[in-house]
Amino acid sequence: MPSPTKFPPSFWSYLQAHPDESIAAIVRVQTLSPEMERAAMDAGCRVRRRLTLIPSLAVDASGRALMALSDHPHVTRIEPDQDIRAF
């Protein structure tokens, strides 16, 4: 069962409404590892980058795949991949 607490509420609602849409997301994990990347790919994600400062994977995936990946015990958070600007 997907874990809605691992998503920002508005992102969770968006994924539920658009389960088949391709979405760029950041998947925060406890530790980056080949096994975690394989789990993401097995869930249906395409890994674009590995982010090491905060252990994360930048992925492209359907909403359905992201919701499935949230079940993995080493996934701590899934957020939309967005531009961040400092003012």
Residue pairs with C-beta under 8 A, 6 or more apart in sequence:
1 71
2 67
2 68
2 70
2 71
3 70
3 71
4 12
4 70
6 70
6 75
6 76
6 77
6 78
7 15
7 70
7 77
7 78
7 79
8 79
8 80
11 78
11 79
11 80
14 63
14 80
15 23
15 63
15 64
15 66
15 67
16 63
16 67
18 63
19 62
19 63
19 64
19 67
20 62
20 63
20 64
21 62
21 63
22 60
22 61
22 62
23 60
23 61
23 62
23 63
23 66
23 80
24 48
24 58
24 59
24 60
24 80
24 81
25 58
25 59
25 60
25 61
25 66
25 78
25 79
25 80
25 81
26 51
26 56
26 57
26 58
26 59
26 78
26 79
26 80
26 81
27 40
27 45
27 56
27 57
27 58
27 59
27 66
27 69
27 75
27 77
27 78
28 54
28 55
28 56
28 75
28 76
28 77
28 78
28 79
29 36
29 55
29 56
29 57
29 74
29 75
29 76
30 55
30 74
30 76
31 55
31 74
32 50
32 52
32 55
32 56
32 57
36 57
36 72
36 74
37 47
37 50
37 57
39 69
39 72
39 74
40 47
40 57
40 59
40 61
40 69
41 47
43 61
43 65
43 66
43 68
43 69
43 72
44 61
44 62
44 64
44 65
44 68
45 57
45 59
45 60
45 61
45 65
45 66
45 69
46 59
46 60
46 61
47 57
47 58
47 59
48 58
48 59
48 60
49 57
49 58
50 56
50 57
50 58
51 57
51 58
58 81
59 66
61 69
66 78
69 75
69 78
70 78
